[in-house]
């Protein structure tokens, strides 16, 4: 009988299960070793990348959210214990008077408090409820001033600056030696356009509050309100040097740049400053891009709008702005693809964004790509 191709002519016997396993052990050994090594390398390199800052803002907030969710598991256990106390007069209010200091010195508070503090440091504006949980933890630990401070911070996250002022006033009244409480109060007052009152708080605060980001922001805002625009510009720059990318300082800095005829200088400087921001915002990068287009700095404007889109990748307005800059640079193929992305993402919102007179050139350029039956949008004056 002729042997089949590749057949040696020898009789082949099937492997027993034990023989097959023994024969494959070296192969599986290599696979398992490789997998374990890969997981180790991913974990190690991943942590190094996070430590060295090679990640997007979205990644930073995801790390913060992981810490937040872990802390909240521990927090819920503690809150259930507090609520179950038969001596409580109000089980619906975790910060009721009779729960003050109920877990004073309890080491179980330490881990969730540390994780929540790190979470709000990494992603200060996108974790509603984190400061509220911190307020409860501090209350149970017997620190009434810190509890009010975190309630105030929660109000800031919720864009309720007036309520934040009240809570920070209580915190500072309870502990006038704490510079953080004084600065929080000063910052909230400044955010409510009460710069003179904010400056008075800074003047009366502990010495360590003086050369800080908030203190310089307050000084810059007060100078701006009094028409001293160059002084405001320099003070706000010092604020941003101490807290790069801070939203409140950044938008006031751009305004002072405009008022002191140093808008291009302010925009270019702020673009560099944003590189060191812990939690940069898309709005600041977008504002920089808008201003730099006016001065012809298109390449930097493009980089700025791309950074804004990393932070807010689904923003139709940022896509249109991106297309506008690409078109101005003569990169029409890329501009068309950006327009098509915006149309496919949200056609109705895209058409609405094009109503802005600022995008008149994009509107003309985009019209052939809007599809049949779409009339040009009406211009809208801002």
Secondary structure by P-SEA (a helix, b strand, c coil): ccccccccccbbbbbcaaaaaaaaaaaaaaaaaaaaaaaaaaaaaaaaaaaaccccaaaaaaaaaaaaaaaaaaaaaaaaaaaaccccccccccccccccccccccccaaaaaaaaaaaaaaccccccaaaaaaaaaaaaaccaaaaaaaaaaaaaaacaaaaaaaaaaaaaaaccccaaaaaaaaaaaaaacaaaaaaaaaaaccccccccaaaaaaaaaaaaaacaaaaaaaaaaaaaaaccccaaaaaaaaaaaaaacaaaaaaaaaaaaacccccccaaaaaaaaaaaaaacaaaaaaaaaaaaaaaccccaaaaaaaaaaaaaacaaaaaaaaaaaaaaacaaaaaaaaccccaaaaaaaacccccccccccccccc
